[in-house]
Amino acid sequence: MAQDLTTRSAAALPAIDMADPASMLLLPDWLASQLAAVSDLGAGRTEVDPVTRQITARVATIPASRMPTGPQRTAIARRIADLQAATEAGPVGETIAALGDLIQEYAPTRLDDRTVSIKAEAYLDGLEDLPAWAIRASIRRWRRGETGLPPEVHDFAPKPARLRVIAERLVLVARGQAARLQRVLDAKPEERITDAQMAANSEKLTELIAKTADGPVVEPAGAESAERRAAMADLDERRKRREAREREGAPAPETSA
């Protein structure tokens, strides 16, 4: 049966528009369904070294029907690379231009270039390691009052530290999206356990519990050692002699320790 191209086509993954940071979250149906289906690492598969029996890794899993195809993997890898590039600092020129507009906008009077440059330097001390698009988007959110702060706060220019907090949140969105997409690429197909496998695993578990449980070891019938059989025969002989003496009324002899 032909695959549904509306859900499986890799061509449906558009490029990120950094003028609109929300575009990094707009995903086609096929990729959104894969993100929803992939497990968290803690709920995925535990891989064990066959020799040491030590846990070597925990990997995410995804239903086999949701495993990405070759073209989809290529598209996802390209999107991850774009997201990682988007979290890099700068360009510095774009950052300075955005900050210059912000400074002039909130200044009570028109500032000369030197004053703007000095103020921009102060902002750069707190923002130079962040991407320009995140700073521009943060300034736009400040202008629109979309920061979660009281409305009256937005009547003044944001301090560098406050603008940094807003920009960092946007960068974290990009990094988080890249991490989630990478989990799709790293995921292993879910393994379905058959009834026979479950029975075999149950038997192995029972054997393991029997070997590790505290308490006396119960030997199976016919597995007594010669030493144990001799000891039991000696105890039985001593019991018979004691009972015979008791019937005859003879005193029991002293035994050495």
C-alpha positions in Angstrom: 0.0 0.0 0.0 1.4 3.4 -0.9 2.4 5.7 2.0 0.3 8.7 2.7 2.5 11.6 1.4 0.8 14.1 3.6 2.2 12.5 6.7 5.4 10.8 5.4 6.9 13.3 2.9 10.1 14.8 4.1 9.6 17.8 1.7 7.0 19.1 4.1 9.6 20.3 6.5 10.2 24.0 5.7 13.2 26.1 6.6 13.2 28.2 9.8 12.3 31.8 9.5 14.4 33.6 12.2 12.3 36.7 11.8 9.5 34.6 13.3 11.0 32.4 16.0 7.7 30.5 16.4 8.4 28.9 13.0 10.9 26.5 14.6 7.9 24.9 16.4 5.7 24.6 13.3 6.3 21.0 12.2 4.5 18.9 9.6 2.2 16.1 10.8 4.6 13.3 10.1 7.3 14.8 12.3 4.9 16.0 15.0 3.5 12.4 15.3 7.1 11.1 15.6 7.9 13.5 18.4 4.7 12.5 20.2 5.4 8.8 19.8 9.1 8.7 20.9 9.6 7.7 24.5 11.5 9.5 27.2 14.9 8.0 27.9 13.8 6.7 31.3 10.8 4.9 29.7 12.8 3.5 26.7 15.0 0.5 26.3 17.8 -0.4 28.7 20.9 -1.9 27.0 23.0 -4.3 28.9 26.5 -5.6 28.2 26.2 -9.3 27.5 29.4 -10.1 29.3 29.4 -7.9 32.4 25.6 -7.6 32.6 26.1 -4.0 33.4 23.8 -1.3 32.0 25.6 0.4 29.1 22.9 2.8 27.9 19.3 3.9 28.0 17.8 4.6 24.6 14.5 6.1 23.6 12.2 3.9 21.6 9.5 4.6 19.0 6.9 2.3 17.3 8.2 0.7 14.2 5.4 2.3 12.2 6.8 5.8 13.2 10.4 5.2 12.5 11.7 8.0 10.2 12.5 7.0 6.6 15.8 7.8 4.9 14.6 11.2 3.4 12.9 12.1 6.7 16.1 11.4 8.6 18.0 13.7 6.3 15.4 16.4 6.7 15.4 16.1 10.5 19.2 16.2 10.6 19.1 19.4 8.5 16.6 21.0 10.9 18.8 20.1 13.9 21.8 21.7 12.2 19.8 24.8 11.5 18.6 25.0 15.1 22.1 24.6 16.5 23.4 27.3 14.1 20.5 29.5 15.3 21.8 29.4 18.9 25.2 30.8 18.0 26.1 34.4 19.0 25.7 37.4 16.6 26.1 38.6 14.1 27.4 41.5 16.2 26.4 44.1 13.6 22.8 43.1 13.7 22.8 43.0 17.5 24.2 46.6 17.7 21.7 47.8 15.1 18.8 46.4 17.1 20.1 47.8 20.4 20.7 51.2 18.9 17.1 51.4 17.8 16.0 50.4 21.3 18.2 53.0 23.0 17.0 55.8 20.7 13.3 54.7 21.0 13.2 55.0 24.8 15.6 58.0 25.1 13.8 61.2 26.3 15.6 63.2 23.7 17.6 62.4 20.5 21.0 61.0 21.4 24.2 61.6 19.6 26.0 58.6 18.1 28.7 58.5 20.8 26.1 58.3 23.6 24.2 55.6 21.7 27.5 53.7 21.3 28.3 53.9 25.0 24.9 52.6 25.9 25.1 49.9 23.3 28.4 48.7 24.8 26.7 48.3 28.2 24.0 46.1 26.6 26.6 44.1 24.7 28.4 43.2 28.0 25.2 41.3 28.9 24.1 40.1 25.5 27.1 39.6 23.2 27.0 35.7 23.5 23.4 35.5 22.3 22.1 35.4 18.7 20.9 38.6 17.2 17.5 37.2 16.2 16.7 36.3 19.8 17.6 39.9 20.9 15.4 41.4 18.2 12.5 39.1 19.2 13.0 40.0 22.8 12.8 43.7 22.0 9.7 43.1 20.0 8.1 41.2 22.9 9.1 44.1 25.2 7.4 46.6 22.9 4.2 44.4 22.8 4.2 43.8 26.6 4.5 40.1 26.0 7.0 39.4 28.8 4.8 38.4 31.7 5.8 41.6 33.6 3.4 44.4 34.8 2.3 46.6 31.9 3.8 49.8 33.4 7.3 48.2 33.3 7.3 48.4 29.5 7.2 52.2 29.6 11.0 52.2 30.0 13.8 50.5 28.2 14.7 47.1 29.6 17.9 46.7 31.6 20.5 44.5 29.9 20.0 41.7 32.4 16.2 41.7 32.0 16.5 41.6 28.2 19.0 38.7 28.5 16.5 36.7 30.5 13.8 37.1 27.7 16.3 36.3 24.9 17.7 33.2 26.8 14.2 31.7 26.9 13.9 31.9 23.1 17.3 30.3 22.7 16.3 27.5 25.1 13.3 26.8 22.9 15.6 26.3 19.9 17.9 24.0 21.9 15.0 22.1 23.3 13.6 21.5 19.9 16.9 20.3 18.6 17.3 17.9 21.5 13.8 16.4 20.9 14.4 15.9 17.2 17.7 14.2 18.0 15.9 11.8 20.2 13.8 10.8 17.2 16.9 10.1 15.2 18.5 8.1 18.1 15.4 6.1 18.9 15.3 2.4 18.5 12.2 0.5 17.3 10.1 -0.9 20.1 10.5 -4.6 20.7 7.3 -6.6 21.1 7.7 -9.6 23.5 6.0 -12.8 22.4 4.2 -15.1 24.9 7.1 -17.6 24.5 9.6 -14.9 25.4 7.6 -13.8 28.4 7.5 -17.5 29.6 11.2 -17.9 29.1 11.9 -14.6 30.9 9.6 -15.7 33.8 11.5 -19.0 34.1 14.9 -17.3 34.2 13.6 -14.9 36.8 12.4 -17.8 39.0 15.8 -19.4 38.7 17.5 -16.2 39.6 15.4 -15.7 42.7 16.0 -19.3 43.8 19.8 -18.7 43.5 19.8 -15.4 45.3 17.1 -15.9 48.0 18.2 -16.1 51.7 17.5 -19.2 53.7 18.5 -22.9 53.5 19.3 -24.5 50.2 16.9 -27.3 49.4 18.6 -30.0 47.4 16.5 -31.9 44.9 15.8 -35.6 45.5 18.7 -37.9 44.6 21.3 -35.1 44.8 22.6 -35.8 48.3 26.4 -36.0 48.6 28.1 -39.2 50.0 29.3 -37.2 53.0 25.7 -36.1 53.8 24.4 -39.7 53.4 27.1 -41.0 55.8 26.3 -38.3 58.4 22.6 -39.2 58.2 23.3 -42.9 58.6 25.5 -42.2 61.7 22.7 -40.1 63.2 20.2 -42.9 62.5 22.5 -45.6 64.1 23.0 -43.4 67.2 19.2 -43.0 67.5 18.6 -46.8 67.3 21.2 -47.6 70.0 19.8 -45.0 72.3 16.3 -46.4 71.9 17.6 -49.9 72.6 19.3 -48.9 75.8 16.2 -47.1 77.0 14.2 -50.3 76.5 16.7 -52.3 78.4 17.0 -49.7 81.2 20.8 -49.4 80.8 22.4 -46.1 81.6 23.5 -44.1 78.6 27.3 -43.9 78.2 29.0 -40.5 78.4 30.1 -39.2 75.1 33.1 -37.0 74.5 32.5 -33.6 72.9 
